[in-house]
Amino acid sequence: MKEVLRPYRADDAERLLIWRNSAEHRRWSFHSREISREEHLEWFSRFLTDSRRIGFFLEIEGISVAHVRFDSCENQGILNISIAVAPEHGGKGLGSKLLELALGRSEIADRASLISADTFVDNQASIRLFAKQRFVQVGTLTRDGKEFITWRKPLGKDIQRYPLILLGDTLRVSKLGGTLKKFSAKNFLIVPPSITTRQALTAHFPGLLEWLRVSQVGALFLVDSSLSGFCEEWKTLFPDGVYDLGEAGLSVGDCSQISTRAIDQIASLAFQKRSRLEGLNFPREFFPAT
């Protein structure tokens, strides 16, 4: 059985419109209304001329059976997935095959360090699809009154290698640290909340600030400003700045959204610096003996 993954073409417009307006597709879409032909053609023309976005069809024996679209996100280096199987070919595992092939394409690796996806909490087929492809379930959110799961999957090793320092032991910090571990991130340090000054940081992690200066790769310092130890001095120490987990106006109960935003910021910085991250690792002496 011959399988071919090919990029979108201009003559795919009508096929995509038929699939998009099918009852099954609209059932699982945030925008469930039918799309007019004129609106669709205008959108598809813009899509094909936008170098930040790309889509693929899976063909089996010359027949188009499924497609996946990668849209650019607000943060550079992140692509969001939309995937659909032809209504008459559902239930055959084609979505998983398509996604596996597409994620292996150089066109995707060149555009992103992180792939994002959203699925309704009751869309079991999509949940199984992303779990099978080893996406990490970051949290459950709500949009337009609809509850959905948000997923993330790192591409390559950019996020694993990018240096991060997390201050504190709050629920927000703990949630983010747990997600980073699921991503197999290795270059992140947890700083005890008792450390509140540059002098204390240097004493606890001798050589850390010098290593960051010499490596010239930068680092992001993540902190929960609800900690009494948070101080403005932190903002002068880290080349890529300070990301405040407590500054987004979200309550502790919104940990999923806080963690998702932070992961996206980390991925964007990692993507922009990927050429300098090759082979980069925190020296082992920065980590406590286990």
Secondary structure, DSSP 8 states (H G I E B T S, - for coil): --EEEEE--GGGHHHHHHHHTSHHHHHT-SS-S---HHHHHHHHHHHHT-TT-EEEEEEETTEEEEEEEEEE-SSTTEEEEEEEE-GGGTTSSHHHHHHHHHHTSHHHHTT-SEEEEEEETT-HHHHHHHHHTT-EEEEEEEETTEEEEEEEEE-TTHHHHS-EEEE--SHHHHHHHHHHHHTT--SEEEE-TT--SHHHHHHHSTTHHHHHHHH-S--EEEE-TTSTT--GGGGGT-TT-EEETT-SS--GGGHHHHHHHHHHHHHHHHHHTHHHHTT----GGGS---
